[in-house]
């Protein structure tokens, strides 16, 4: 067990100054993972539609 000891004469000074501490910045993604997944699904659906449209055009050209 420690006992607190204060000086009987002289000055008592406390050097407990709070200062700002800089830490590494945290980089946050601009898009959430959910949003990225939704965009990928939408892009895949659009690609599928384009492929179907291209196949239909080719079928029409062959039949005419």
PDB file of N, H, CA, C and O in Angstrom:
ATOM      1  N   UNK A   1       0.846  -1.176   0.000  1.00  0.00           N
ATOM      2  CA  UNK A   1       0.000   0.000   0.000  1.00  0.00           C
ATOM      3  C   UNK A   1       0.889   1.236   0.000  1.00  0.00           C
ATOM      4  O   UNK A   1       1.855   1.310   0.760  1.00  0.00           O
ATOM      5  N   UNK A   2       0.569   2.196  -0.842  1.00  0.00           N
ATOM      6  H   UNK A   2      -0.216   2.135  -1.459  1.00  0.00           H
ATOM      7  CA  UNK A   2       1.358   3.421  -0.932  1.00  0.00           C
ATOM      8  C   UNK A   2       0.683   4.545  -0.165  1.00  0.00           C
ATOM      9  O   UNK A   2      -0.543   4.630  -0.083  1.00  0.00           O
ATOM     10  N   UNK A   3       1.524   5.401   0.391  1.00  0.00           N
ATOM     11  H   UNK A   3       2.519   5.332   0.325  1.00  0.00           H
ATOM     12  CA  UNK A   3       1.027   6.527   1.162  1.00  0.00           C
ATOM     13  C   UNK A   3       1.371   7.812   0.413  1.00  0.00           C
ATOM     14  O   UNK A   3       2.488   7.948  -0.088  1.00  0.00           O
ATOM     15  N   UNK A   4       0.423   8.767   0.325  1.00  0.00           N
ATOM     16  H   UNK A   4      -0.484   8.656   0.732  1.00  0.00           H
ATOM     17  CA  UNK A   4       0.647  10.019  -0.372  1.00  0.00           C
ATOM     18  C   UNK A   4       1.545  10.904   0.480  1.00  0.00           C
ATOM     19  O   UNK A   4       1.303  11.065   1.677  1.00  0.00           O
ATOM     20  N   UNK A   5       2.579  11.479  -0.128  1.00  0.00           N
ATOM     21  H   UNK A   5       2.774  11.349  -1.100  1.00  0.00           H
ATOM     22  CA  UNK A   5       3.505  12.354   0.589  1.00  0.00           C
ATOM     23  C   UNK A   5       3.479  13.725  -0.080  1.00  0.00           C
ATOM     24  O   UNK A   5       3.766  13.838  -1.271  1.00  0.00           O
ATOM     25  N   UNK A   6       3.135  14.771   0.683  1.00  0.00           N
ATOM     26  H   UNK A   6       2.902  14.678   1.651  1.00  0.00           H
ATOM     27  CA  UNK A   6       3.126  16.134   0.173  1.00  0.00           C
ATOM     28  C   UNK A   6       4.259  16.912   0.822  1.00  0.00           C
ATOM     29  O   UNK A   6       4.517  16.744   2.014  1.00  0.00           O
ATOM     30  N   UNK A   7       4.947  17.771   0.052  1.00  0.00           N
ATOM     31  H   UNK A   7       4.738  17.908  -0.916  1.00  0.00           H
ATOM     32  CA  UNK A   7       6.058  18.532   0.648  1.00  0.00           C
ATOM     33  C   UNK A   7       5.569  19.539   1.696  1.00  0.00           C
ATOM     34  O   UNK A   7       4.488  20.110   1.552  1.00  0.00           O
ATOM     35  N   UNK A   8       6.358  19.751   2.740  1.00  0.00           N
ATOM     36  H   UNK A   8       7.236  19.287   2.858  1.00  0.00           H
ATOM     37  CA  UNK A   8       6.005  20.690   3.804  1.00  0.00           C
ATOM     38  C   UNK A   8       6.330  22.127   3.405  1.00  0.00           C
ATOM     39  O   UNK A   8       5.663  23.052   3.867  1.00  0.00           O
ATOM     40  N   UNK A   9       7.336  22.335   2.562  1.00  0.00           N
ATOM     41  H   UNK A   9       7.878  21.583   2.187  1.00  0.00           H
ATOM     42  CA  UNK A   9       7.680  23.680   2.095  1.00  0.00           C
ATOM     43  C   UNK A   9       8.013  23.628   0.607  1.00  0.00           C
ATOM     44  O   UNK A   9       8.282  22.557   0.062  1.00  0.00           O
ATOM     45  N   UNK A  10       7.994  24.786  -0.041  1.00  0.00           N
ATOM     46  H   UNK A  10       7.776  25.655   0.402  1.00  0.00           H
ATOM     47  CA  UNK A  10       8.246  24.857  -1.472  1.00  0.00           C
ATOM     48  C   UNK A  10       6.939  24.913  -2.238  1.00  0.00           C
ATOM     49  O   UNK A  10       5.858  25.018  -1.659  1.00  0.00           O
ATOM     50  N   UNK A  11       7.064  24.843  -3.536  1.00  0.00           N
ATOM     51  H   UNK A  11       7.942  24.758  -4.006  1.00  0.00           H
ATOM     52  CA  UNK A  11       5.879  24.939  -4.382  1.00  0.00           C
ATOM     53  C   UNK A  11       5.474  23.546  -4.861  1.00  0.00           C
ATOM     54  O   UNK A  11       6.304  22.681  -5.141  1.00  0.00           O
ATOM     55  N   UNK A  12       4.195  23.382  -4.936  1.00  0.00           N
ATOM     56  H   UNK A  12       3.521  24.085  -4.708  1.00  0.00           H
ATOM     57  CA  UNK A  12       3.657  22.126  -5.463  1.00  0.00           C
ATOM     58  C   UNK A  12       3.104  22.424  -6.853  1.00  0.00           C
ATOM     59  O   UNK A  12       2.207  23.254  -7.000  1.00  0.00           O
ATOM     60  N   UNK A  13       3.611  21.781  -7.828  1.00  0.00           N
ATOM     61  H   UNK A  13       4.339  21.107  -7.709  1.00  0.00           H
ATOM     62  CA  UNK A  13       3.120  22.015  -9.195  1.00  0.00           C
ATOM     63  C   UNK A  13       2.628  20.700  -9.786  1.00  0.00           C
ATOM     64  O   UNK A  13       3.158  19.622  -9.518  1.00  0.00           O
ATOM     65  N   UNK A  14       1.617  20.839 -10.583  1.00  0.00           N
ATOM     66  H   UNK A  14       1.186  21.714 -10.801  1.00  0.00           H
ATOM     67  CA  UNK A  14       1.050  19.676 -11.255  1.00  0.00           C
ATOM     68  C   UNK A  14       1.199  19.893 -12.746  1.00  0.00           C
ATOM     69  O   UNK A  14       0.737  20.907 -13.268  1.00  0.00           O
ATOM     70  N   UNK A  15       1.821  18.982 -13.431  1.00  0.00           N
ATOM     71  H   UNK A  15       2.196  18.158 -13.007  1.00  0.00           H
ATOM     72  CA  UNK A  15       2.032  19.108 -14.869  1.00  0.00           C
ATOM     73  C   UNK A  15       1.180  18.084 -15.604  1.00  0.00           C
ATOM     74  O   UNK A  15       1.689  17.183 -16.270  1.00  0.00           O
ATOM     75  N   UNK A  16      -0.085  18.243 -15.468  1.00  0.00           N
ATOM     76  H   UNK A  16      -0.498  18.975 -14.927  1.00  0.00           H
ATOM     77  CA  UNK A  16      -1.014  17.342 -16.148  1.00  0.00           C
ATOM     78  C   UNK A  16      -1.781  18.159 -17.175  1.00  0.00           C
ATOM     79  O   UNK A  16      -2.925  18.545 -16.935  1.00  0.00           O
ATOM     80  N   UNK A  17      -1.159  18.425 -18.317  1.00  0.00           N
ATOM     81  H   UNK A  17      -0.230  18.112 -18.512  1.00  0.00           H
ATOM     82  CA  UNK A  17      -1.764  19.246 -19.361  1.00  0.00           C
ATOM     83  C   UNK A  17      -2.315  18.310 -20.437  1.00  0.00           C
ATOM     84  O   UNK A  17      -1.595  17.476 -20.984  1.00  0.00           O
ATOM     85  N   UNK A  18      -3.591  18.465 -20.722  1.00  0.00           N
ATOM     86  H   UNK A  18      -4.176  19.143 -20.278  1.00  0.00           H
ATOM     87  CA  UNK A  18      -4.181  17.632 -21.772  1.00  0.00           C
ATOM     88  C   UNK A  18      -3.850  18.237 -23.128  1.00  0.00           C
ATOM     89  O   UNK A  18      -4.028  19.435 -23.346  1.00  0.00           O
ATOM     90  N   UNK A  19      -3.380  17.417 -24.012  1.00  0.00           N
ATOM     91  H   UNK A  19      -3.236  16.443 -23.835  1.00  0.00           H
ATOM     92  CA  UNK A  19      -3.046  17.870 -25.363  1.00  0.00           C
ATOM     93  C   UNK A  19      -3.736  16.967 -26.369  1.00  0.00           C
ATOM     94  O   UNK A  19      -4.123  15.838 -26.067  1.00  0.00           O
ATOM     95  N   UNK A  20      -3.875  17.493 -27.561  1.00  0.00           N
ATOM     96  H   UNK A  20      -3.561  18.410 -27.806  1.00  0.00           H
ATOM     97  CA  UNK A  20      -4.475  16.715 -28.639  1.00  0.00           C
ATOM     98  C   UNK A  20      -3.471  15.673 -29.125  1.00  0.00           C
ATOM     99  O   UNK A  20      -2.290  15.977 -29.298  1.00  0.00           O
ATOM    100  N   UNK A  21      -3.927  14.483 -29.339  1.00  0.00           N
ATOM    101  H   UNK A  21      -4.886  14.236 -29.198  1.00  0.00           H
ATOM    102  CA  UNK A  21      -3.083  13.415 -29.864  1.00  0.00           C
ATOM    103  C   UNK A  21      -3.631  13.027 -31.228  1.00  0.00           C
ATOM    104  O   UNK A  21      -4.797  12.653 -31.361  1.00  0.00           O
ATOM    105  N   UNK A  22      -2.776  13.121 -32.235  1.00  0.00           N
ATOM    106  H   UNK A  22      -1.829  13.425 -32.127  1.00  0.00           H
ATOM    107  CA  UNK A  22      -3.214  12.777 -33.587  1.00  0.00           C
ATOM    108  C   UNK A  22      -3.049  11.278 -33.809  1.00  0.00           C
ATOM    109  O   UNK A  22      -2.033  10.689 -33.441  1.00  0.00           O
ATOM    110  N   UNK A  23      -4.047  10.685 -34.406  1.00  0.00           N
ATOM    111  H   UNK A  23      -4.872  11.164 -34.706  1.00  0.00           H
ATOM    112  CA  UNK A  23      -3.965   9.270 -34.726  1.00  0.00           C
ATOM    113  C   UNK A  23      -4.165   9.110 -36.226  1.00  0.00           C
ATOM    114  O   UNK A  23      -4.561  10.050 -36.914  1.00  0.00           O
ATOM    115  N   UNK A  24      -3.895   7.938 -36.713  1.00  0.00           N
ATOM    116  H   UNK A  24      -3.574   7.174 -36.154  1.00  0.00           H
ATOM    117  CA  UNK A  24      -4.039   7.677 -38.145  1.00  0.00           C
ATOM    118  C   UNK A  24      -5.499   7.854 -38.555  1.00  0.00           C
ATOM    119  O   UNK A  24      -6.405   7.430 -37.838  1.00  0.00           O
ATOM    120  N   UNK A  25      -5.721   8.479 -39.707  1.00  0.00           N
ATOM    121  H   UNK A  25      -4.985   8.823 -40.289  1.00  0.00           H
ATOM    122  CA  UNK A  25      -7.114   8.653 -40.143  1.00  0.00           C
ATOM    123  C   UNK A  25      -7.729   7.314 -40.525  1.00  0.00           C
ATOM    124  O   UNK A  25      -7.057   6.433 -41.061  1.00  0.00           O
ATOM    125  N   UNK A  26      -8.987   7.185 -40.245  1.00  0.00           N
ATOM    126  H   UNK A  26      -9.533   7.901 -39.809  1.00  0.00           H
ATOM    127  CA  UNK A  26      -9.710   5.975 -40.596  1.00  0.00           C
ATOM    128  C   UNK A  26     -10.370   6.213 -41.952  1.00  0.00           C
ATOM    129  O   UNK A  26     -11.183   7.125 -42.099  1.00  0.00           O
ATOM    130  N   UNK A  27     -10.025   5.409 -42.920  1.00  0.00           N
ATOM    131  H   UNK A  27      -9.364   4.668 -42.800  1.00  0.00           H
ATOM    132  CA  UNK A  27     -10.599   5.553 -44.252  1.00  0.00           C
ATOM    133  C   UNK A  27     -11.892   4.753 -44.328  1.00  0.00           C
ATOM    134  O   UNK A  27     -11.899   3.542 -44.110  1.00  0.00           O
ATOM    135  N   UNK A  28     -12.952   5.423 -44.631  1.00  0.00           N
ATOM    136  H   UNK A  28     -12.946   6.407 -44.809  1.00  0.00           H
ATOM    137  CA  UNK A  28     -14.246   4.769 -44.747  1.00  0.00           C
ATOM    138  C   UNK A  28     -14.569   4.578 -46.217  1.00  0.00           C
ATOM    139  O   UNK A  28     -14.277   5.456 -47.029  1.00  0.00           O
ATOM    140  N   UNK A  29     -15.160   3.460 -46.573  1.00  0.00           N
ATOM    141  H   UNK A  29     -15.398   2.747 -45.914  1.00  0.00           H
ATOM    142  CA  UNK A  29     -15.521   3.262 -47.977  1.00  0.00           C
ATOM    143  C   UNK A  29     -16.604   4.259 -48.385  1.00  0.00           C
ATOM    144  O   UNK A  29     -17.494   4.592 -47.602  1.00  0.00           O
ATOM    145  N   UNK A  30     -16.504   4.730 -49.639  1.00  0.00           N
ATOM    146  H   UNK A  30     -15.781   4.459 -50.275  1.00  0.00           H
ATOM    147  CA  UNK A  30     -17.507   5.668 -50.130  1.00  0.00           C
ATOM    148  C   UNK A  30     -18.834   4.963 -50.371  1.00  0.00           C
ATOM    149  O   UNK A  30     -19.899   5.575 -50.286  1.00  0.00           O
ATOM    150  N   UNK A  31     -18.760   3.674 -50.671  1.00  0.00           N
ATOM    151  H   UNK A  31     -17.895   3.177 -50.740  1.00  0.00           H
ATOM    152  CA  UNK A  31     -19.967   2.893 -50.899  1.00  0.00           C
ATOM    153  C   UNK A  31     -19.993   1.743 -49.894  1.00  0.00           C
ATOM    154  O   UNK A  31     -18.957   1.168 -49.561  1.00  0.00           O
ATOM    155  N   UNK A  32     -21.161   1.430 -49.433  1.00  0.00           N
ATOM    156  H   UNK A  32     -22.003   1.897 -49.704  1.00  0.00           H
ATOM    157  CA  UNK A  32     -21.270   0.304 -48.519  1.00  0.00           C
ATOM    158  C   UNK A  32     -21.192  -1.000 -49.321  1.00  0.00           C
ATOM    159  O   UNK A  32     -21.407  -1.011 -50.533  1.00  0.00           O
ATOM    160  N   UNK A  33     -20.889  -2.068 -48.641  1.00  0.00           N
ATOM    161  H   UNK A  33     -20.715  -2.059 -47.656  1.00  0.00           H
ATOM    162  CA  UNK A  33     -20.800  -3.369 -49.315  1.00  0.00           C
ATOM    163  C   UNK A  33     -22.148  -3.756 -49.918  1.00  0.00           C
ATOM    164  O   UNK A  33     -22.208  -4.341 -51.000  1.00  0.00           O
ATOM    165  N   UNK A  34     -23.221  -3.427 -49.216  1.00  0.00           N
ATOM    166  H   UNK A  34     -23.173  -2.952 -48.337  1.00  0.00           H
ATOM    167  CA  UNK A  34     -24.555  -3.760 -49.713  1.00  0.00           C
ATOM    168  C   UNK A  34     -24.833  -3.023 -51.009  1.00  0.00           C
ATOM    169  O   UNK A  34     -25.366  -3.601 -51.956  1.00  0.00           O
ATOM    170  N   UNK A  35     -24.470  -1.739 -51.055  1.00  0.00           N
ATOM    171  H   UNK A  35     -24.037  -1.269 -50.286  1.00  0.00           H
ATOM    172  CA  UNK A  35     -24.688  -0.955 -52.267  1.00  0.00           C
ATOM    173  C   UNK A  35     -23.862  -1.507 -53.420  1.00  0.00           C
ATOM    174  O   UNK A  35     -24.345  -1.578 -54.550  1.00  0.00           O
ATOM    175  N   UNK A  36     -22.624  -1.899 -53.145  1.00  0.00           N
ATOM    176  H   UNK A  36     -22.232  -1.842 -52.227  1.00  0.00           H
ATOM    177  CA  UNK A  36     -21.788  -2.480 -54.196  1.00  0.00           C
ATOM    178  C   UNK A  36     -22.403  -3.773 -54.724  1.00  0.00           C
ATOM    179  O   UNK A  36     -22.410  -4.004 -55.933  1.00  0.00           O
ATOM    180  N   UNK A  37     -22.921  -4.622 -53.827  1.00  0.00           N
ATOM    181  H   UNK A  37     -22.915  -4.435 -52.844  1.00  0.00           H
ATOM    182  CA  UNK A  37     -23.560  -5.869 -54.261  1.00  0.00           C
ATOM    183  C   UNK A  37     -24.781  -5.581 -55.130  1.00  0.00           C
ATOM    184  O   UNK A  37     -24.983  -6.231 -56.155  1.00  0.00           O
ATOM    185  N   UNK A  38     -25.603  -4.596 -54.715  1.00  0.00           N
ATOM    186  H   UNK A  38     -25.438  -4.068 -53.882  1.00  0.00           H
ATOM    187  CA  UNK A  38     -26.781  -4.245 -55.500  1.00  0.00           C
ATOM    188  C   UNK A  38     -26.390  -3.740 -56.883  1.00  0.00           C
ATOM    189  O   UNK A  38     -27.032  -4.081 -57.876  1.00  0.00           O
ATOM    190  N   UNK A  39     -25.329  -2.923 -56.948  1.00  0.00           N
ATOM    191  H   UNK A  39     -24.808  -2.646 -56.141  1.00  0.00           H
ATOM    192  CA  UNK A  39     -24.875  -2.416 -58.242  1.00  0.00           C
ATOM    193  C   UNK A  39     -24.374  -3.553 -59.135  1.00  0.00           C
ATOM    194  O   UNK A  39     -24.625  -3.550 -60.340  1.00  0.00           O
ATOM    195  N   UNK A  40     -23.670  -4.522 -58.554  1.00  0.00           N
ATOM    196  H   UNK A  40     -23.465  -4.525 -57.575  1.00  0.00           H
ATOM    197  CA  UNK A  40     -23.195  -5.666 -59.343  1.00  0.00           C
ATOM    198  C   UNK A  40     -24.372  -6.480 -59.877  1.00  0.00           C
ATOM    199  O   UNK A  40     -24.366  -6.914 -61.029  1.00  0.00           O
ATOM    200  N   UNK A  41     -25.391  -6.683 -59.020  1.00  0.00           N
ATOM    201  H   UNK A  41     -25.396  -6.330 -58.084  1.00  0.00           H
ATOM    202  CA  UNK A  41     -26.571  -7.433 -59.458  1.00  0.00           C
ATOM    203  C   UNK A  41     -27.284  -6.692 -60.586  1.00  0.00           C
ATOM    204  O   UNK A  41     -27.727  -7.308 -61.555  1.00  0.00           O
ATOM    205  N   UNK A  42     -27.393  -5.364 -60.458  1.00  0.00           N
ATOM    206  H   UNK A  42     -27.032  -4.863 -59.671  1.00  0.00           H
ATOM    207  CA  UNK A  42     -28.059  -4.568 -61.481  1.00  0.00           C
ATOM    208  C   UNK A  42     -27.270  -4.624 -62.784  1.00  0.00           C
ATOM    209  O   UNK A  42     -27.855  -4.761 -63.859  1.00  0.00           O
ATOM    210  N   UNK A  43     -25.945  -4.517 -62.695  1.00  0.00           N
ATOM    211  H   UNK A  43     -25.470  -4.406 -61.822  1.00  0.00           H
ATOM    212  CA  UNK A  43     -25.103  -4.589 -63.887  1.00  0.00           C
ATOM    213  C   UNK A  43     -25.232  -5.953 -64.557  1.00  0.00           C
ATOM    214  O   UNK A  43     -25.299  -6.036 -65.783  1.00  0.00           O
ATOM    215  N   UNK A  44     -25.267  -7.017 -63.765  1.00  0.00           N
ATOM    216  H   UNK A  44     -25.212  -6.949 -62.769  1.00  0.00           H
ATOM    217  CA  UNK A  44     -25.413  -8.365 -64.326  1.00  0.00           C
ATOM    218  C   UNK A  44     -26.762  -8.504 -65.031  1.00  0.00           C
ATOM    219  O   UNK A  44     -26.844  -9.101 -66.104  1.00  0.00           O
ATOM    220  N   UNK A  45     -27.817  -7.954 -64.430  1.00  0.00           N
ATOM    221  H   UNK A  45     -27.750  -7.469 -63.558  1.00  0.00           H
ATOM    222  CA  UNK A  45     -29.144  -8.023 -65.054  1.00  0.00           C
ATOM    223  C   UNK A  45     -29.155  -7.250 -66.368  1.00  0.00           C
ATOM    224  O   UNK A  45     -29.736  -7.712 -67.350  1.00  0.00           O
ATOM    225  N   UNK A  46     -28.516  -6.074 -66.401  1.00  0.00           N
ATOM    226  H   UNK A  46     -28.043  -5.699 -65.604  1.00  0.00           H
ATOM    227  CA  UNK A  46     -28.459  -5.287 -67.634  1.00  0.00           C
ATOM    228  C   UNK A  46     -27.657  -6.025 -68.704  1.00  0.00           C
ATOM    229  O   UNK A  46     -28.030  -5.998 -69.877  1.00  0.00           O
ATOM    230  N   UNK A  47     -26.578  -6.674 -68.325  1.00  0.00           N
ATOM    231  H   UNK A  47     -26.275  -6.696 -67.372  1.00  0.00           H
ATOM    232  CA  UNK A  47     -25.783  -7.446 -69.280  1.00  0.00           C
ATOM    233  C   UNK A  47     -26.606  -8.590 -69.860  1.00  0.00           C
ATOM    234  O   UNK A  47     -26.538  -8.858 -71.060  1.00  0.00           O
ATOM    235  N   UNK A  48     -27.379  -9.262 -69.019  1.00  0.00           N
ATOM    236  H   UNK A  48     -27.434  -9.045 -68.045  1.00  0.00           H
ATOM    237  CA  UNK A  48     -28.229 -10.361 -69.489  1.00  0.00           C
ATOM    238  C   UNK A  48     -29.268  -9.846 -70.484  1.00  0.00           C
ATOM    239  O   UNK A  48     -29.515 -10.478 -71.511  1.00  0.00           O
ATOM    240  N   UNK A  49     -29.871  -8.708 -70.181  1.00  0.00           N
ATOM    241  H   UNK A  49     -29.671  -8.195 -69.347  1.00  0.00           H
ATOM    242  CA  UNK A  49     -30.873  -8.129 -71.086  1.00  0.00           C
ATOM    243  C   UNK A  49     -30.226  -7.769 -72.420  1.00  0.00           C
ATOM    244  O   UNK A  49     -30.807  -8.026 -73.473  1.00  0.00           O
ATOM    245  N   UNK A  50     -29.034  -7.179 -72.391  1.00  0.00           N
ATOM    246  H   UNK A  50     -28.561  -6.970 -71.535  1.00  0.00           H
ATOM    247  CA  UNK A  50     -28.330  -6.830 -73.638  1.00  0.00           C
ATOM    248  C   UNK A  50     -28.048  -8.079 -74.475  1.00  0.00           C
ATOM    249  O   UNK A  50     -28.223  -8.075 -75.694  1.00  0.00           O
ATOM    250  N   UNK A  51     -27.611  -9.145 -73.804  1.00  0.00           N
ATOM    251  H   UNK A  51     -27.469  -9.148 -72.814  1.00  0.00           H
ATOM    252  CA  UNK A  51     -27.320 -10.382 -74.536  1.00  0.00           C
ATOM    253  C   UNK A  51     -28.586 -10.943 -75.181  1.00  0.00           C
ATOM    254  O   UNK A  51     -28.550 -11.417 -76.317  1.00  0.00           O
ATOM    255  N   UNK A  52     -29.707 -10.889 -74.454  1.00  0.00           N
ATOM    256  H   UNK A  52     -29.736 -10.504 -73.532  1.00  0.00           H
ATOM    257  CA  UNK A  52     -30.969 -11.371 -75.003  1.00  0.00           C
ATOM    258  C   UNK A  52     -31.401 -10.524 -76.196  1.00  0.00           C
ATOM    259  O   UNK A  52     -31.874 -11.060 -77.198  1.00  0.00           O
ATOM    260  N   UNK A  53     -31.241  -9.197 -76.095  1.00  0.00           N
ATOM    261  H   UNK A  53     -30.857  -8.761 -75.281  1.00  0.00           H
ATOM    262  CA  UNK A  53     -31.602  -8.313 -77.201  1.00  0.00           C
ATOM    263  C   UNK A  53     -30.729  -8.584 -78.418  1.00  0.00           C
ATOM    264  O   UNK A  53     -31.222  -8.592 -79.546  1.00  0.00           O
ATOM    265  N   UNK A  54     -29.438  -8.804 -78.199  1.00  0.00           N
ATOM    266  H   UNK A  54     -29.038  -8.797 -77.282  1.00  0.00           H
ATOM    267  CA  UNK A  54     -28.522  -9.099 -79.313  1.00  0.00           C
ATOM    268  C   UNK A  54     -28.919 -10.421 -79.976  1.00  0.00           C
ATOM    269  O   UNK A  54     -28.895 -10.533 -81.201  1.00  0.00           O
ATOM    270  N   UNK A  55     -29.280 -11.412 -79.176  1.00  0.00           N
ATOM    271  H   UNK A  55     -29.299 -11.321 -78.180  1.00  0.00           H
ATOM    272  CA  UNK A  55     -29.685 -12.705 -79.722  1.00  0.00           C
ATOM    273  C   UNK A  55     -30.967 -12.550 -80.530  1.00  0.00           C
ATOM    274  O   UNK A  55     -31.102 -13.169 -81.586  1.00  0.00           O
ATOM    275  N   UNK A  56     -31.915 -11.735 -80.059  1.00  0.00           N
ATOM    276  H   UNK A  56     -31.806 -11.232 -79.202  1.00  0.00           H
ATOM    277  CA  UNK A  56     -33.161 -11.511 -80.794  1.00  0.00           C
ATOM    278  C   UNK A  56     -32.891 -10.814 -82.120  1.00  0.00           C
ATOM    279  O   UNK A  56     -33.497 -11.157 -83.135  1.00  0.00           O
ATOM    280  N   UNK A  57     -31.980  -9.830 -82.123  1.00  0.00           N
ATOM    281  H   UNK A  57     -31.487  -9.551 -81.298  1.00  0.00           H
ATOM    282  CA  UNK A  57     -31.639  -9.134 -83.369  1.00  0.00           C
ATOM    283  C   UNK A  57     -31.027 -10.111 -84.367  1.00  0.00           C
ATOM    284  O   UNK A  57     -31.355 -10.079 -85.553  1.00  0.00           O
ATOM    285  N   UNK A  58     -30.141 -10.976 -83.887  1.00  0.00           N
ATOM    286  H   UNK A  58     -29.875 -11.002 -82.924  1.00  0.00           H
ATOM    287  CA  UNK A  58     -29.510 -11.953 -84.777  1.00  0.00           C
ATOM    288  C   UNK A  58     -30.556 -12.904 -85.337  1.00  0.00           C
ATOM    289  O   UNK A  58     -30.496 -13.266 -86.512  1.00  0.00           O
ATOM    290  N   UNK A  59     -31.517 -13.316 -84.509  1.00  0.00           N
ATOM    291  H   UNK A  59     -31.565 -13.022 -83.554  1.00  0.00           H
ATOM    292  CA  UNK A  59     -32.573 -14.220 -84.965  1.00  0.00           C
ATOM    293  C   UNK A  59     -33.408 -13.543 -86.054  1.00  0.00           C
ATOM    294  O   UNK A  59     -33.773 -14.187 -87.038  1.00  0.00           O
ATOM    295  N   UNK A  60     -33.713 -12.258 -85.892  1.00  0.00           N
ATOM    296  H   UNK A  60     -33.417 -11.735 -85.093  1.00  0.00           H
ATOM    297  CA  UNK A  60     -34.503 -11.522 -86.879  1.00  0.00           C
ATOM    298  C   UNK A  60     -33.737 -11.386 -88.189  1.00  0.00           C
ATOM    299  O   UNK A  60     -34.325 -11.508 -89.263  1.00  0.00           O
ATOM    300  N   UNK A  61     -32.442 -11.137 -88.115  1.00  0.00           N
ATOM    301  H   UNK A  61     -31.963 -11.037 -87.242  1.00  0.00           H
ATOM    302  CA  UNK A  61     -31.644 -10.980 -89.326  1.00  0.00           C
ATOM    303  C   UNK A  61     -31.549 -12.296 -90.084  1.00  0.00           C
ATOM    304  O   UNK A  61     -31.545 -12.312 -91.315  1.00  0.00           O
ATOM    305  N   UNK A  62     -31.475 -13.386 -89.356  1.00  0.00           N
ATOM    306  H   UNK A  62     -31.479 -13.373 -88.357  1.00  0.00           H
ATOM    307  CA  UNK A  62     -31.373 -14.705 -90.006  1.00  0.00           C
ATOM    308  C   UNK A  62     -32.691 -15.060 -90.696  1.00  0.00           C
ATOM    309  O   UNK A  62     -32.675 -15.613 -91.796  1.00  0.00           O
ATOM    310  N   UNK A  63     -33.818 -14.756 -90.075  1.00  0.00           N
ATOM    311  H   UNK A  63     -33.830 -14.307 -89.182  1.00  0.00           H
ATOM    312  CA  UNK A  63     -35.104 -15.126 -90.630  1.00  0.00           C
ATOM    313  C   UNK A  63     -35.503 -14.236 -91.793  1.00  0.00           C
ATOM    314  O   UNK A  63     -36.321 -14.654 -92.613  1.00  0.00           O
ATOM    315  N   UNK A  64     -34.959 -13.015 -91.904  1.00  0.00           N
ATOM    316  H   UNK A  64     -34.295 -12.675 -91.239  1.00  0.00           H
ATOM    317  CA  UNK A  64     -35.334 -12.111 -93.005  1.00  0.00           C
ATOM    318  C   UNK A  64     -34.443 -12.274 -94.150  1.00  0.00           C
ATOM    319  O   UNK A  64     -34.610 -11.595 -95.164  1.00  0.00           O
TER     320      UNK A  64
END
